[in-house]
Amino acid sequence: MKFNTVVVSGIDRAKLSNSTWDQLKSLAKLMVVAEPGRLVAQCKDAEALLVGFETVINTEVLEAASRLRYIGVLGTAYDRVDVAAAKEQGVVVTNLPGYSTEAVAEWVFGVLFEFLRDLSRARHEAAQGHYGSAGFSGSEIKGKVFGVIGLGRIGTRVVEIAVGFGANVRYWSRTRKEEMEARGVKFEELDELLRQADFLSLHVAGTKDTENLLNRGRIMNLKAGTIVVNTVSMKTMDVEALAERLKRGDVTLILMHSRSLTEEQWNKLRTFPNMIVYPAITNVTKEANRAREEMFVRNVERFLRGTPENVVS
């Protein structure tokens, strides 16, 4: 079976391999790549939308695409899709859960070690022929309180790695995880965890329920010296309160750049030396890229067969 018309939006040609594009084209009689800003105008005949995770699918798009049956999101996050409206219209929405679990979890510790051991400066010094250790200091993860917020696939893997490093690992999640607690990982209420943690790793799903999860009160109650690693949408944080707390200079935030903040907000936050920003590379590994492409195609195929999987609507 094939879709009559598939419209692609927010997915650059280079994001997928040629073979994956060929597979997707084989599942449609006609594939149209929407021009930037023209999705509403170009989706009128679409039976399927294949979209990047930052593409907004709101009621305007859904109403324009009266023949729509399927939306495939090229990512785990799907907060830019109005899932409730899609469900009401009978449209199935799928995402890509778990494809980058290992990549993101390992990135968390990669950036922590770079910060804790000043690795970037060390490499620069060595490149200049300076091999002494004078002026360097460091800190260890072992024995520290390592808080994980959100125990989905990625959060759970971060917990496992932190336990392996000998950290005092504690977590908060909307549901208790008995299997993790049986392994000695302690559940804490969120406010208490924020007051205790030396390290915080954020892994909640980007949904309406998690917007402003770290509100003003919680941000101000962070333990002095806390290092926060955020791999999820910045909508989880009160940005104004975050700027005030960063200005104090007693916490550090490490994150990847995303479009969940306006340029004005980014410009304000990047003035603080204790906010460290990386490009959006948390999920960029050979293994994750391969798993992402395979799952993306499989989601489309399973829907056409009448056995959809990874459905979020």
Secondary structure, DSSP 4 states (H G I P E B T S, - for coil): --EEEEEEES--GGGS-HHHHHHHHTTEEEEEEPPTT-HHHH-TT-SEEEEETT--B-HHHHHH-TT--EEEEESS--TTB-HHHHHHTT-EEE--TTTTHHHHHHHHHHHHHHHHTTHHHHHHHHHTT----TT-----STTSEEEEE--SHHHHHHHHHHHHTT-EEEEE-SS--HHHHTTTPEE--HHHHHHH-SEEEE----SGGGTTSB-HHHHHTSPTT-EEEE-S-GGGB-HHHHHHHHHHTS-EEEEE--TTS-HHHHHHHTT-TTEEEE-S-TT-SHHHHHHHHHHHHHHHHHHHTT---SB--
